[in-house]
Amino acid sequence: MPTEIKGLNEECGVFGVWGAANAATLTYFGLHALQHRGQEGAGITANDYGSLQSERGLGLLADVFRDPRRLARLTGTAAVGHVRYATAGNHGLENIQPLAFNFSDAQFALAHNGNLTNAQTLRRELEATGAIFHASSDSEILMHLIRRSTASTLDEQLKVALRQVHGGFAYLLLTNDSLYAALDPNGLRPLVIGQLPTGGYVVCSETCALDTVGAEFLRDVHPGELVTINDQGLHIDRYTTETQLAICAMEFIYFARPDSNIYGVNIHSARKQMGRQLASEQPADADIVVGVPNSSLSAASGYAEASGLPYEMGLIKNQYSARTFIQPTQALREQGVRMKLSAVKGVVAGKRVVLIDDSIVRGTTSRRIVKLLKDAGAAAVHLRIASPPLRYPCFYGIDIQSTKELIAAQQTIGEMQRTLGADSLAFLSERGVIDAVGLSTTAPYGGLCMAYFNGDYPTPLYDYQAEYDAEAQANQQS
């Protein structure tokens, strides 16, 4: 999960509920289950008899709502909530969601997971016609487009707006009388619908949040769908038919919680299968298998089973250490790694270790973990990665937007092995990931966005294209 020791972070988690007496409290519990998707800020907006009230703040959910009066103020039977990790926009309170909009005729609260690829163009066009933006994130754009639409109903205004924004997005929009949910035409970000025992509905980023609040899973939101929930019930419509599934492969590899299911595929099971496939593709002459806690333990167990090697707890994670990705300098981040992980000398000393990790981003953490094991007496460390090399940036809601941040974009596998200090280094193939996930679809790459690994983006890059091309040309020349 993104609270691990990597420099790779998903943008957000969203949670919405309609028709529950304790809507804000349920939203709090749901967001707690989604805390791994963002630790920078949190907020909840509640609908109390048609009036929207919000509480937002910087930090973890529990810190934002440390004073119980903040949650107690959010009365009503509907709510939306958001946990944030910033990718687009700065880190100020004005960007913490849900974003609140108060007009003379209506109130709105908007929560967004993802990143728009044409946000700069849309913002310039809107500002040129008098629009005023309060935040620097791209989430505010949708509301401007809705309010400028000449369509006669809010449903139609929403559809018009959704057809103008491009990239990755899962939106929740709470109004005075309805809760709306919408997913981009490629379904790049996950979004699911559940029903509470009392009859109310929940829409959220992952099924683990449904489990936390006792909601029964109904269905995934599909690409291009617009969901409306109100006192009349649940209604599913489409704002476009030009869709093709391309859900972020890193949801299955790293981001989503192991107990979540996406399109019927359990995350732990998919990761375990990736480990089995990795053992088949990239065996190692070793004595034990060790996984990097916590996000790589599923893949490590699969590798151990398939290889016949014993699975050992050779690394221990301190559950109470600080989150290293928010440390401002590399030196502090590396100190954070030492605080977070320690090797079990009694397990690894004298052993040839297969070290399983789910991915390598910058490489600094991997180098430190290899050194930890060798300092603890490991005879050899064979590094096996349960995904292909990350060589391309992401523009759909992950905080890697330059190849300069990716060691695999700068070095060959042999060079990476030497940089990381491993005795060998090997990665899972693209086909291995696709087969391990095994989505039932005829879409390219088995319905996954594999752009991080092969540069084949499922959408035009719009505002990012010129910068991407310039960087690619510079890399070729170097």
C-alpha positions, 0 to 999 in steps of 0.5 A: 500500500502507498503508506509503505517506503516507496516514492510512489503514491496514488492520489486519492480515496473517495467515499459517498453514502446516501440514505443512512442516519449516521452518514458522516460517521459511516463516511469516516469509517469508510475513509479510514479503510481508504487511508492508504490511498492518501495521507495528506488531507481529509474531508467530509461533507454531509447533507442535512435535509438539503443543507451541506456542511463540510469539515476538512483539514491537513493530515491523516483522517484521525488527526483532522477529526481528532476533536469529536465535535467536528464529526458531530457537527456533520449531521444528515443522511448523506455524505461524501468524503475524501482522503488526498495525496496531491499530484496536481496542484499544491499542498494547501488547505484550499485543495483538500476535498470535498470541494464545496460550492455554494450558489444562489440556487444550489450547493455542491460538494465534489470529491475527485480521484485521478488527474485530468490530462486537459486541465490546463487547456480547460482552465485557460479557456474558462479563465478567459471567459471570466471563471474564478478558481479558488484552488490549484488542483484540477478538480474544480474544473468540472464544476465550472463546466457544469454551471456553464452548460446550457442543458436544461437538467443537472443530469444533462449538464453533468454529462456535457461536462464529463464529455469535456474532461479527459484523463483519469477520474472517479468523481463523487458529487453531492447535491442538495437532493442527490449523490452522483458518481462518474468514472472516466471512459477507460475506468483508470481508477476503481469505483464500486457501489454497495448497499447497506442493510438499512437500504442506503447506498455507498459508492467508494474507491475500493470494496474494503471500505464497503466491508468496513461499513457493512455494505453488500457489494452490488457492482463495479462502476463501469467506464463512461457510467454516470450513477445517480442515487437519491430518495428514488433509489439507484439509477445507472446511466451513461454519458458516453459509449466511447469506452474501453477498459484500461484500469491502472495496473498498479492498483493490482500490483501495489495501490489497492488493499489486499482484501479489496476486489476489482472487477471480481478479482481479489487483489491478494490473489492477483499478487500471489499469482504474480509471485507464482508467475515470477518464480516460473519466469525468473527462478533463483538459486537460493535458500529462502524467500523474503517479501518486503512488508507489507505490499509485497508479502502476497507476491512473496508467498506465491513465489515461495509456493511455486519455487518450493523455497521456504517463505521466511519473515526476514524483514520486520516493519515497525508499524508506528514509524513515520511515512517516509514519502513525506520527508523533505530530503533524501537523507531523511527519507533514507533515515525513515527506511531504517526506522521502518524496516529491520532485518531478522539476523537469525533468519537471513544470516548465511542464507541466499535470499530471494527478496521479493518487491512489487516494483522499483521506482527510484531505487533508493529504498531497494538499495537500502533494503538489499544493504540491510539484508547483507549487513545482517549476514545474508550470503546473497540477495537475489532481487525479484520484482513482481512487475515489469520495470517502471520506465514511463511516467503516469498522467492519470493520478500517480505522482510520477510525471517524469522519467527522471524519477524512474531508475529503470528509465535511466539504467539497464537492468544490469546497471540497476543490479549494480546500483542496488547492490543485488547479486541478481535482478529480474522482473515479471513480464508484462504478459505475466501481470496480465495473466495473473490479474486475468480480467474477463475482457477483450480490451488491450492488455487484458483491460489494464493500463500498462503505460508505466511499463511500455509507454502505450497510453490509453488516451491522448496526453493533451496538455502533457504531450509536448513535455512528454515528447521533449523529454523522450527526445532528450533521453534519446539524445543522451 
